[in-house]
Amino acid sequence: MWAALETLVPSIGLLFLLYLVLRHMMEGDRRERIAQAQWEEEHKSDRADAQAQPPTTPGASQDS
C-alpha cells in the first residue's frame, strides 16, 4: 500500500505544479486581454475627441 502511494506522490506533485503554472498563465492572459481592451477603448475615445475638434493651427482653416 505504502509503495503504491510513494510511487504516485511525485506524479501528483508534478500534476499540481502543472495546474498552478497553467492557472497563472490563464489568469495573466485574462488580465492582459482586459488591460488591452481598456487601453484600446481609451485611445479610441481620444481619437474620436481629436477628430471632433476642429484644428487650432492658424493656417488650417481656409475660407475660399
PQR file of N, CA, C, O and H, with PARSE charges and radii, in Angstrom:
ATOM      1  N   MET A   1       0.832  -1.194   0.000 -0.4000 1.5000
ATOM      2  CA  MET A   1       0.000   0.000   0.000 -0.0000 2.0000
ATOM      3  C   MET A   1       0.871   1.250   0.000  0.5500 1.7000
ATOM      4  O   MET A   1       0.671   2.152  -0.814 -0.5500 1.4000
ATOM      5  N   TRP A   2       1.862   1.304   0.937 -0.4000 1.5000
ATOM      6  CA  TRP A   2       2.720   2.484   1.005 -0.0000 2.0000
ATOM      7  C   TRP A   2       3.587   2.618  -0.228  0.5500 1.7000
ATOM      8  O   TRP A   2       3.908   3.732  -0.643 -0.5500 1.4000
ATOM      9  H   TRP A   2       2.024   0.571   1.598  0.4000 1.0000
ATOM     10  N   ALA A   3       3.963   1.521  -0.808 -0.4000 1.5000
ATOM     11  CA  ALA A   3       4.786   1.562  -2.018 -0.0000 2.0000
ATOM     12  C   ALA A   3       4.008   2.207  -3.170  0.5500 1.7000
ATOM     13  O   ALA A   3       4.567   2.958  -3.969 -0.5500 1.4000
ATOM     14  H   ALA A   3       3.703   0.616  -0.471  0.4000 1.0000
ATOM     15  N   ALA A   4       2.726   1.903  -3.238 -0.4000 1.5000
ATOM     16  CA  ALA A   4       1.900   2.495  -4.290 -0.0000 2.0000
ATOM     17  C   ALA A   4       1.756   3.997  -4.077  0.5500 1.7000
ATOM     18  O   ALA A   4       1.814   4.764  -5.039 -0.5500 1.4000
ATOM     19  H   ALA A   4       2.271   1.293  -2.589  0.4000 1.0000
ATOM     20  N   LEU A   5       1.570   4.425  -2.839 -0.4000 1.5000
ATOM     21  CA  LEU A   5       1.460   5.853  -2.547 -0.0000 2.0000
ATOM     22  C   LEU A   5       2.779   6.573  -2.825  0.5500 1.7000
ATOM     23  O   LEU A   5       2.784   7.682  -3.359 -0.5500 1.4000
ATOM     24  H   LEU A   5       1.522   3.802  -2.058  0.4000 1.0000
ATOM     25  N   GLU A   6       3.897   5.941  -2.462 -0.4000 1.5000
ATOM     26  CA  GLU A   6       5.201   6.530  -2.734 -0.0000 2.0000
ATOM     27  C   GLU A   6       5.435   6.682  -4.233  0.5500 1.7000
ATOM     28  O   GLU A   6       6.142   7.593  -4.663 -0.5500 1.4000
ATOM     29  H   GLU A   6       3.892   5.040  -2.028  0.4000 1.0000
ATOM     30  N   THR A   7       4.865   5.826  -4.998 -0.4000 1.5000
ATOM     31  CA  THR A   7       5.008   5.897  -6.449 -0.0000 2.0000
ATOM     32  C   THR A   7       4.146   7.010  -7.032  0.5500 1.7000
ATOM     33  O   THR A   7       4.553   7.668  -7.989 -0.5500 1.4000
ATOM     34  H   THR A   7       4.290   5.086  -4.649  0.4000 1.0000
ATOM     35  N   LEU A   8       2.968   7.227  -6.470 -0.4000 1.5000
ATOM     36  CA  LEU A   8       2.039   8.212  -7.010 -0.0000 2.0000
ATOM     37  C   LEU A   8       2.305   9.645  -6.541  0.5500 1.7000
ATOM     38  O   LEU A   8       1.929  10.591  -7.233 -0.5500 1.4000
ATOM     39  H   LEU A   8       2.637   6.692  -5.693  0.4000 1.0000
ATOM     40  N   VAL A   9       2.930   9.821  -5.404 -0.4000 1.5000
ATOM     41  CA  VAL A   9       3.141  11.163  -4.844 -0.0000 2.0000
ATOM     42  C   VAL A   9       3.930  12.074  -5.796  0.5500 1.7000
ATOM     43  O   VAL A   9       3.502  13.209  -6.003 -0.5500 1.4000
ATOM     44  H   VAL A   9       3.235   9.053  -4.842  0.4000 1.0000
ATOM     45  N   PRO A  10       5.053  11.646  -6.386 -0.5600 1.5000
ATOM     46  CA  PRO A  10       5.752  12.554  -7.311  0.2800 2.0000
ATOM     47  C   PRO A  10       4.892  12.950  -8.522  0.5500 1.7000
ATOM     48  O   PRO A  10       4.923  14.101  -8.957 -0.5500 1.4000
ATOM     49  N   SER A  11       4.146  12.019  -9.048 -0.4000 1.5000
ATOM     50  CA  SER A  11       3.284  12.327 -10.190 -0.0000 2.0000
ATOM     51  C   SER A  11       2.184  13.306  -9.805  0.5500 1.7000
ATOM     52  O   SER A  11       1.875  14.228 -10.559 -0.5500 1.4000
ATOM     53  H   SER A  11       4.121  11.084  -8.694  0.4000 1.0000
ATOM     54  N   ILE A  12       1.601  13.107  -8.642 -0.4000 1.5000
ATOM     55  CA  ILE A  12       0.559  14.026  -8.166 -0.0000 2.0000
ATOM     56  C   ILE A  12       1.160  15.409  -7.911  0.5500 1.7000
ATOM     57  O   ILE A  12       0.537  16.424  -8.225 -0.5500 1.4000
ATOM     58  H   ILE A  12       1.852  12.358  -8.029  0.4000 1.0000
ATOM     59  N   GLY A  13       2.346  15.450  -7.352 -0.4000 1.5000
ATOM     60  CA  GLY A  13       3.023  16.730  -7.109 -0.0000 2.0000
ATOM     61  C   GLY A  13       3.311  17.471  -8.409  0.5500 1.7000
ATOM     62  O   GLY A  13       3.091  18.680  -8.495 -0.5500 1.4000
ATOM     63  H   GLY A  13       2.852  14.626  -7.097  0.4000 1.0000
ATOM     64  N   LEU A  14       3.801  16.759  -9.419 -0.4000 1.5000
ATOM     65  CA  LEU A  14       4.053  17.391 -10.711 -0.0000 2.0000
ATOM     66  C   LEU A  14       2.757  17.851 -11.365  0.5500 1.7000
ATOM     67  O   LEU A  14       2.714  18.917 -11.979 -0.5500 1.4000
ATOM     68  H   LEU A  14       3.979  15.778  -9.349  0.4000 1.0000
ATOM     69  N   LEU A  15       1.725  17.071 -11.239 -0.4000 1.5000
ATOM     70  CA  LEU A  15       0.425  17.460 -11.792 -0.0000 2.0000
ATOM     71  C   LEU A  15      -0.077  18.735 -11.111  0.5500 1.7000
ATOM     72  O   LEU A  15      -0.633  19.614 -11.770 -0.5500 1.4000
ATOM     73  H   LEU A  15       1.760  16.205 -10.740  0.4000 1.0000
ATOM     74  N   PHE A  16       0.116  18.833  -9.813 -0.4000 1.5000
ATOM     75  CA  PHE A  16      -0.294  20.022  -9.081 -0.0000 2.0000
ATOM     76  C   PHE A  16       0.508  21.243  -9.532  0.5500 1.7000
ATOM     77  O   PHE A  16      -0.055  22.322  -9.721 -0.5500 1.4000
ATOM     78  H   PHE A  16       0.567  18.119  -9.278  0.4000 1.0000
ATOM     79  N   LEU A  17       1.830  21.074  -9.706 -0.4000 1.5000
ATOM     80  CA  LEU A  17       2.657  22.176 -10.195 -0.0000 2.0000
ATOM     81  C   LEU A  17       2.240  22.604 -11.600  0.5500 1.7000
ATOM     82  O   LEU A  17       2.190  23.798 -11.895 -0.5500 1.4000
ATOM     83  H   LEU A  17       2.287  20.198  -9.552  0.4000 1.0000
ATOM     84  N   LEU A  18       1.945  21.649 -12.456 -0.4000 1.5000
ATOM     85  CA  LEU A  18       1.462  21.965 -13.800 -0.0000 2.0000
ATOM     86  C   LEU A  18       0.158  22.734 -13.734  0.5500 1.7000
ATOM     87  O   LEU A  18      -0.037  23.694 -14.479 -0.5500 1.4000
ATOM     88  H   LEU A  18       1.986  20.679 -12.216  0.4000 1.0000
ATOM     89  N   TYR A  19      -0.731  22.326 -12.855 -0.4000 1.5000
ATOM     90  CA  TYR A  19      -2.002  23.024 -12.667 -0.0000 2.0000
ATOM     91  C   TYR A  19      -1.775  24.469 -12.247  0.5500 1.7000
ATOM     92  O   TYR A  19      -2.404  25.383 -12.781 -0.5500 1.4000
ATOM     93  H   TYR A  19      -0.573  21.546 -12.249  0.4000 1.0000
ATOM     94  N   LEU A  20      -0.865  24.677 -11.280 -0.4000 1.5000
ATOM     95  CA  LEU A  20      -0.578  26.045 -10.821 -0.0000 2.0000
ATOM     96  C   LEU A  20      -0.016  26.912 -11.942  0.5500 1.7000
ATOM     97  O   LEU A  20      -0.428  28.059 -12.114 -0.5500 1.4000
ATOM     98  H   LEU A  20      -0.354  23.935 -10.846  0.4000 1.0000
ATOM     99  N   VAL A  21       0.928  26.357 -12.706 -0.4000 1.5000
ATOM    100  CA  VAL A  21       1.534  27.122 -13.794 -0.0000 2.0000
ATOM    101  C   VAL A  21       0.484  27.479 -14.845  0.5500 1.7000
ATOM    102  O   VAL A  21       0.415  28.626 -15.285 -0.5500 1.4000
ATOM    103  H   VAL A  21       1.263  25.425 -12.566  0.4000 1.0000
ATOM    104  N   LEU A  22      -0.319  26.521 -15.242 -0.4000 1.5000
ATOM    105  CA  LEU A  22      -1.345  26.783 -16.258 -0.0000 2.0000
ATOM    106  C   LEU A  22      -2.396  27.767 -15.754  0.5500 1.7000
ATOM    107  O   LEU A  22      -2.866  28.610 -16.517 -0.5500 1.4000
ATOM    108  H   LEU A  22      -0.263  25.589 -14.885  0.4000 1.0000
ATOM    109  N   ARG A  23      -2.761  27.670 -14.504 -0.4000 1.5000
ATOM    110  CA  ARG A  23      -3.753  28.592 -13.939 -0.0000 2.0000
ATOM    111  C   ARG A  23      -3.216  30.018 -13.948  0.5500 1.7000
ATOM    112  O   ARG A  23      -3.931  30.952 -14.311 -0.5500 1.4000
ATOM    113  H   ARG A  23      -2.379  26.985 -13.884  0.4000 1.0000
ATOM    114  N   HIS A  24      -1.959  30.187 -13.549 -0.4000 1.5000
ATOM    115  CA  HIS A  24      -1.367  31.523 -13.548 -0.0000 2.0000
ATOM    116  C   HIS A  24      -1.207  32.069 -14.969  0.5500 1.7000
ATOM    117  O   HIS A  24      -1.366  33.269 -15.190 -0.5500 1.4000
ATOM    118  H   HIS A  24      -1.378  29.428 -13.255  0.4000 1.0000
ATOM    119  N   MET A  25      -0.899  31.216 -15.914 -0.4000 1.5000
ATOM    120  CA  MET A  25      -0.804  31.656 -17.300 -0.0000 2.0000
ATOM    121  C   MET A  25      -2.162  32.117 -17.820  0.5500 1.7000
ATOM    122  O   MET A  25      -2.256  33.140 -18.499 -0.5500 1.4000
ATOM    123  H   MET A  25      -0.770  30.240 -15.735  0.4000 1.0000
ATOM    124  N   MET A  26      -3.202  31.372 -17.505 -0.4000 1.5000
ATOM    125  CA  MET A  26      -4.542  31.737 -17.960 -0.0000 2.0000
ATOM    126  C   MET A  26      -5.012  33.027 -17.301  0.5500 1.7000
ATOM    127  O   MET A  26      -5.614  33.871 -17.964 -0.5500 1.4000
ATOM    128  H   MET A  26      -3.125  30.541 -16.953  0.4000 1.0000
ATOM    129  N   GLU A  27      -4.749  33.194 -16.011 -0.4000 1.5000
ATOM    130  CA  GLU A  27      -5.134  34.426 -15.322 -0.0000 2.0000
ATOM    131  C   GLU A  27      -4.366  35.618 -15.872  0.5500 1.7000
ATOM    132  O   GLU A  27      -4.934  36.696 -16.047 -0.5500 1.4000
ATOM    133  H   GLU A  27      -4.259  32.508 -15.473  0.4000 1.0000
ATOM    134  N   GLY A  28      -3.088  35.432 -16.144 -0.4000 1.5000
ATOM    135  CA  GLY A  28      -2.290  36.506 -16.725 -0.0000 2.0000
ATOM    136  C   GLY A  28      -2.799  36.889 -18.101  0.5500 1.7000
ATOM    137  O   GLY A  28      -2.858  38.074 -18.432 -0.5500 1.4000
ATOM    138  H   GLY A  28      -2.627  34.556 -16.001  0.4000 1.0000
ATOM    139  N   ASP A  29      -3.162  35.914 -18.898 -0.4000 1.5000
ATOM    140  CA  ASP A  29      -3.705  36.187 -20.226 -0.0000 2.0000
ATOM    141  C   ASP A  29      -5.028  36.938 -20.120  0.5500 1.7000
ATOM    142  O   ASP A  29      -5.282  37.870 -20.884 -0.5500 1.4000
ATOM    143  H   ASP A  29      -3.114  34.952 -18.629  0.4000 1.0000
ATOM    144  N   ARG A  30      -5.863  36.533 -19.179 -0.4000 1.5000
ATOM    145  CA  ARG A  30      -7.155  37.205 -18.987 -0.0000 2.0000
ATOM    146  C   ARG A  30      -6.944  38.657 -18.577  0.5500 1.7000
ATOM    147  O   ARG A  30      -7.604  39.556 -19.099 -0.5500 1.4000
ATOM    148  H   ARG A  30      -5.657  35.776 -18.559  0.4000 1.0000
ATOM    149  N   ARG A  31      -6.021  38.887 -17.636 -0.4000 1.5000
ATOM    150  CA  ARG A  31      -5.743  40.266 -17.204 -0.0000 2.0000
ATOM    151  C   ARG A  31      -5.157  41.091 -18.338  0.5500 1.7000
ATOM    152  O   ARG A  31      -5.477  42.271 -18.478 -0.5500 1.4000
ATOM    153  H   ARG A  31      -5.485  38.156 -17.212  0.4000 1.0000
ATOM    154  N   GLU A  32      -4.301  40.479 -19.148 -0.4000 1.5000
ATOM    155  CA  GLU A  32      -3.701  41.201 -20.260 -0.0000 2.0000
ATOM    156  C   GLU A  32      -4.761  41.575 -21.290  0.5500 1.7000
ATOM    157  O   GLU A  32      -4.722  42.674 -21.843 -0.5500 1.4000
ATOM    158  H   GLU A  32      -4.041  39.520 -19.035  0.4000 1.0000
ATOM    159  N   ARG A  33      -5.696  40.687 -21.552 -0.4000 1.5000
ATOM    160  CA  ARG A  33      -6.776  40.994 -22.504 -0.0000 2.0000
ATOM    161  C   ARG A  33      -7.653  42.125 -21.981  0.5500 1.7000
ATOM    162  O   ARG A  33      -8.078  42.984 -22.754 -0.5500 1.4000
ATOM    163  H   ARG A  33      -5.728  39.794 -21.104  0.4000 1.0000
ATOM    164  N   ILE A  34      -7.928  42.137 -20.681 -0.4000 1.5000
ATOM    165  CA  ILE A  34      -8.726  43.214 -20.090 -0.0000 2.0000
ATOM    166  C   ILE A  34      -7.978  44.537 -20.202  0.5500 1.7000
ATOM    167  O   ILE A  34      -8.567  45.552 -20.574 -0.5500 1.4000
ATOM    168  H   ILE A  34      -7.582  41.439 -20.053  0.4000 1.0000
ATOM    169  N   ALA A  35      -6.678  44.533 -19.881 -0.4000 1.5000
ATOM    170  CA  ALA A  35      -5.876  45.750 -19.965 -0.0000 2.0000
ATOM    171  C   ALA A  35      -5.779  46.239 -21.407  0.5500 1.7000
ATOM    172  O   ALA A  35      -5.842  47.443 -21.655 -0.5500 1.4000
ATOM    173  H   ALA A  35      -6.200  43.708 -19.579  0.4000 1.0000
ATOM    174  N   GLN A  36      -5.628  45.325 -22.352 -0.4000 1.5000
ATOM    175  CA  GLN A  36      -5.556  45.712 -23.762 -0.0000 2.0000
ATOM    176  C   GLN A  36      -6.868  46.331 -24.213  0.5500 1.7000
ATOM    177  O   GLN A  36      -6.859  47.330 -24.933 -0.5500 1.4000
ATOM    178  H   GLN A  36      -5.577  44.347 -22.150  0.4000 1.0000
ATOM    179  N   ALA A  37      -7.990  45.763 -23.808 -0.4000 1.5000
ATOM    180  CA  ALA A  37      -9.294  46.315 -24.179 -0.0000 2.0000
ATOM    181  C   ALA A  37      -9.486  47.699 -23.571  0.5500 1.7000
ATOM    182  O   ALA A  37     -10.021  48.589 -24.233 -0.5500 1.4000
ATOM    183  H   ALA A  37      -7.997  44.952 -23.223  0.4000 1.0000
ATOM    184  N   GLN A  38      -9.064  47.897 -22.332 -0.4000 1.5000
ATOM    185  CA  GLN A  38      -9.170  49.217 -21.703 -0.0000 2.0000
ATOM    186  C   GLN A  38      -8.290  50.229 -22.429  0.5500 1.7000
ATOM    187  O   GLN A  38      -8.713  51.360 -22.665 -0.5500 1.4000
ATOM    188  H   GLN A  38      -8.630  47.174 -21.795  0.4000 1.0000
ATOM    189  N   TRP A  39      -7.080  49.834 -22.781 -0.4000 1.5000
ATOM    190  CA  TRP A  39      -6.167  50.726 -23.478 -0.0000 2.0000
ATOM    191  C   TRP A  39      -6.742  51.120 -24.832  0.5500 1.7000
ATOM    192  O   TRP A  39      -6.709  52.290 -25.212 -0.5500 1.4000
ATOM    193  H   TRP A  39      -6.736  48.915 -22.589  0.4000 1.0000
ATOM    194  N   GLU A  40      -7.274  50.130 -25.562 -0.4000 1.5000
ATOM    195  CA  GLU A  40      -7.857  50.424 -26.867 -0.0000 2.0000
ATOM    196  C   GLU A  40      -9.072  51.337 -26.730  0.5500 1.7000
ATOM    197  O   GLU A  40      -9.262  52.231 -27.554 -0.5500 1.4000
ATOM    198  H   GLU A  40      -7.301  49.179 -25.253  0.4000 1.0000
ATOM    199  N   GLU A  41      -9.890  51.130 -25.713 -0.4000 1.5000
ATOM    200  CA  GLU A  41     -11.060  51.978 -25.501 -0.0000 2.0000
ATOM    201  C   GLU A  41     -10.642  53.415 -25.185  0.5500 1.7000
ATOM    202  O   GLU A  41     -11.250  54.359 -25.691 -0.5500 1.4000
ATOM    203  H   GLU A  41      -9.735  50.404 -25.044  0.4000 1.0000
ATOM    204  N   GLU A  42      -9.620  53.588 -24.361 -0.4000 1.5000
ATOM    205  CA  GLU A  42      -9.134  54.931 -24.045 -0.0000 2.0000
ATOM    206  C   GLU A  42      -8.620  55.635 -25.294  0.5500 1.7000
ATOM    207  O   GLU A  42      -8.909  56.812 -25.510 -0.5500 1.4000
ATOM    208  H   GLU A  42      -9.127  52.821 -23.950  0.4000 1.0000
ATOM    209  N   HIS A  43      -7.868  54.926 -26.105 -0.4000 1.5000
ATOM    210  CA  HIS A  43      -7.296  55.543 -27.293 -0.0000 2.0000
ATOM    211  C   HIS A  43      -8.348  55.750 -28.381  0.5500 1.7000
ATOM    212  O   HIS A  43      -8.238  56.677 -29.183 -0.5500 1.4000
ATOM    213  H   HIS A  43      -7.633  53.970 -25.929  0.4000 1.0000
ATOM    214  N   LYS A  44      -9.351  54.903 -28.409 -0.4000 1.5000
ATOM    215  CA  LYS A  44     -10.433  55.099 -29.375 -0.0000 2.0000
ATOM    216  C   LYS A  44     -11.203  56.367 -29.028  0.5500 1.7000
ATOM    217  O   LYS A  44     -11.570  57.128 -29.923 -0.5500 1.4000
ATOM    218  H   LYS A  44      -9.441  54.150 -27.757  0.4000 1.0000
ATOM    219  N   SER A  45     -11.451  56.603 -27.748 -0.4000 1.5000
ATOM    220  CA  SER A  45     -12.166  57.816 -27.354 -0.0000 2.0000
ATOM    221  C   SER A  45     -11.275  59.041 -27.561  0.5500 1.7000
ATOM    222  O   SER A  45     -11.784  60.113 -27.890 -0.5500 1.4000
ATOM    223  H   SER A  45     -11.152  55.985 -27.021  0.4000 1.0000
ATOM    224  N   ASP A  46      -9.953  58.910 -27.376 -0.4000 1.5000
ATOM    225  CA  ASP A  46      -9.038  60.020 -27.638 -0.0000 2.0000
ATOM    226  C   ASP A  46      -9.049  60.385 -29.120  0.5500 1.7000
ATOM    227  O   ASP A  46      -9.054  61.564 -29.473 -0.5500 1.4000
ATOM    228  H   ASP A  46      -9.540  58.040 -27.109  0.4000 1.0000
ATOM    229  N   ARG A  47      -9.052  59.377 -29.983 -0.4000 1.5000
ATOM    230  CA  ARG A  47      -9.094  59.642 -31.419 -0.0000 2.0000
ATOM    231  C   ARG A  47     -10.413  60.275 -31.823  0.5500 1.7000
ATOM    232  O   ARG A  47     -10.440  61.169 -32.669 -0.5500 1.4000
ATOM    233  H   ARG A  47      -9.047  58.418 -29.696  0.4000 1.0000
ATOM    234  N   ALA A  48     -11.497  59.825 -31.232 -0.4000 1.5000
ATOM    235  CA  ALA A  48     -12.801  60.404 -31.548 -0.0000 2.0000
ATOM    236  C   ALA A  48     -12.858  61.858 -31.093  0.5500 1.7000
ATOM    237  O   ALA A  48     -13.416  62.699 -31.798 -0.5500 1.4000
ATOM    238  H   ALA A  48     -11.475  59.099 -30.544  0.4000 1.0000
ATOM    239  N   ASP A  49     -12.292  62.169 -29.932 -0.4000 1.5000
ATOM    240  CA  ASP A  49     -12.255  63.550 -29.452 -0.0000 2.0000
ATOM    241  C   ASP A  49     -11.396  64.413 -30.368  0.5500 1.7000
ATOM    242  O   ASP A  49     -11.753  65.554 -30.662 -0.5500 1.4000
ATOM    243  H   ASP A  49     -11.839  61.486 -29.359  0.4000 1.0000
ATOM    244  N   ALA A  50     -10.279  63.879 -30.817 -0.4000 1.5000
ATOM    245  CA  ALA A  50      -9.386  64.642 -31.681 -0.0000 2.0000
ATOM    246  C   ALA A  50     -10.037  64.914 -33.031  0.5500 1.7000
ATOM    247  O   ALA A  50      -9.829  65.981 -33.606 -0.5500 1.4000
ATOM    248  H   ALA A  50      -9.989  62.952 -30.578  0.4000 1.0000
ATOM    249  N   GLN A  51     -10.817  63.977 -33.544 -0.4000 1.5000
ATOM    250  CA  GLN A  51     -11.470  64.172 -34.826 -0.0000 2.0000
ATOM    251  C   GLN A  51     -12.657  65.113 -34.709  0.5500 1.7000
ATOM    252  O   GLN A  51     -13.002  65.789 -35.678 -0.5500 1.4000
ATOM    253  H   GLN A  51     -10.986  63.109 -33.076  0.4000 1.0000
ATOM    254  N   ALA A  52     -13.283  65.171 -33.555 -0.4000 1.5000
ATOM    255  CA  ALA A  52     -14.446  66.029 -33.361 -0.0000 2.0000
ATOM    256  C   ALA A  52     -14.046  67.484 -33.210  0.5500 1.7000
ATOM    257  O   ALA A  52     -14.833  68.367 -33.550 -0.5500 1.4000
ATOM    258  H   ALA A  52     -13.002  64.622 -32.767  0.4000 1.0000
ATOM    259  N   GLN A  53     -12.850  67.765 -32.712 -0.4000 1.5000
ATOM    260  CA  GLN A  53     -12.410  69.131 -32.511 -0.0000 2.0000
ATOM    261  C   GLN A  53     -11.809  69.671 -33.809  0.5500 1.7000
ATOM    262  O   GLN A  53     -11.062  68.967 -34.488 -0.5500 1.4000
ATOM    263  H   GLN A  53     -12.210  67.048 -32.435  0.4000 1.0000
ATOM    264  N   PRO A  54     -12.131  70.913 -34.151 -0.5600 1.5000
ATOM    265  CA  PRO A  54     -11.520  71.493 -35.354  0.2800 2.0000
ATOM    266  C   PRO A  54     -10.052  71.784 -35.109  0.5500 1.7000
ATOM    267  O   PRO A  54      -9.648  71.970 -33.961 -0.5500 1.4000
ATOM    268  N   PRO A  55      -9.252  71.828 -36.148 -0.5600 1.5000
ATOM    269  CA  PRO A  55      -7.831  72.120 -35.973  0.2800 2.0000
ATOM    270  C   PRO A  55      -7.639  73.528 -35.421  0.5500 1.7000
ATOM    271  O   PRO A  55      -8.405  74.432 -35.753 -0.5500 1.4000
ATOM    272  N   THR A  56      -6.639  73.719 -34.592 -0.4000 1.5000
ATOM    273  CA  THR A  56      -6.426  75.000 -33.937 -0.0000 2.0000
ATOM    274  C   THR A  56      -5.246  75.763 -34.516  0.5500 1.7000
ATOM    275  O   THR A  56      -4.909  76.839 -34.021 -0.5500 1.4000
ATOM    276  H   THR A  56      -6.016  72.984 -34.322  0.4000 1.0000
ATOM    277  N   THR A  57      -4.612  75.234 -35.551 -0.4000 1.5000
ATOM    278  CA  THR A  57      -3.481  75.934 -36.155 -0.0000 2.0000
ATOM    279  C   THR A  57      -3.991  77.074 -37.006  0.5500 1.7000
ATOM    280  O   THR A  57      -5.061  76.948 -37.601 -0.5500 1.4000
ATOM    281  H   THR A  57      -4.886  74.361 -35.953  0.4000 1.0000
ATOM    282  N   PRO A  58      -3.261  78.202 -37.095 -0.5600 1.5000
ATOM    283  CA  PRO A  58      -3.761  79.379 -37.813  0.2800 2.0000
ATOM    284  C   PRO A  58      -3.968  79.138 -39.302  0.5500 1.7000
ATOM    285  O   PRO A  58      -4.907  79.693 -39.872 -0.5500 1.4000
ATOM    286  N   GLY A  59      -3.143  78.345 -39.949 -0.4000 1.5000
ATOM    287  CA  GLY A  59      -3.284  78.150 -41.380 -0.0000 2.0000
ATOM    288  C   GLY A  59      -4.182  76.974 -41.736  0.5500 1.7000
ATOM    289  O   GLY A  59      -4.345  76.675 -42.919 -0.5500 1.4000
ATOM    290  H   GLY A  59      -2.380  77.894 -39.485  0.4000 1.0000
ATOM    291  N   ALA A  60      -4.759  76.307 -40.770 -0.4000 1.5000
ATOM    292  CA  ALA A  60      -5.530  75.094 -41.043 -0.0000 2.0000
ATOM    293  C   ALA A  60      -6.891  75.397 -41.632  0.5500 1.7000
ATOM    294  O   ALA A  60      -7.366  74.637 -42.475 -0.5500 1.4000
ATOM    295  H   ALA A  60      -4.626  76.550 -39.809  0.4000 1.0000
ATOM    296  N   SER A  61      -7.543  76.487 -41.217 -0.4000 1.5000
ATOM    297  CA  SER A  61      -8.877  76.795 -41.752 -0.0000 2.0000
ATOM    298  C   SER A  61      -8.735  77.832 -42.846  0.5500 1.7000
ATOM    299  O   SER A  61      -8.272  78.947 -42.607 -0.5500 1.4000
ATOM    300  H   SER A  61      -7.157  77.104 -40.532  0.4000 1.0000
ATOM    301  N   GLN A  62      -9.135  77.458 -44.035 -0.4000 1.5000
ATOM    302  CA  GLN A  62      -9.054  78.349 -45.180 -0.0000 2.0000
ATOM    303  C   GLN A  62     -10.464  78.628 -45.696  0.5500 1.7000
ATOM    304  O   GLN A  62     -11.205  77.706 -46.038 -0.5500 1.4000
ATOM    305  H   GLN A  62      -9.512  76.552 -44.228  0.4000 1.0000
ATOM    306  N   ASP A  63     -10.812  79.867 -45.748 -0.4000 1.5000
ATOM    307  CA  ASP A  63     -12.124  80.252 -46.286 -0.0000 2.0000
ATOM    308  C   ASP A  63     -11.944  80.635 -47.743  0.5500 1.7000
ATOM    309  O   ASP A  63     -11.433  81.716 -48.039 -0.5500 1.4000
ATOM    310  H   ASP A  63     -10.210  80.616 -45.470  0.4000 1.0000
ATOM    311  N   SER A  64     -12.356  79.765 -48.660 -0.4000 1.5000
ATOM    312  CA  SER A  64     -12.182  80.045 -50.083 -0.0000 2.0000
ATOM    313  C   SER A  64     -13.504  80.326 -50.730  0.5500 1.7000
ATOM    314  O   SER A  64     -13.561  80.585 -51.932 -0.5500 1.4000
ATOM    315  H   SER A  64     -12.770  78.887 -48.420  0.4000 1.0000
TER
END
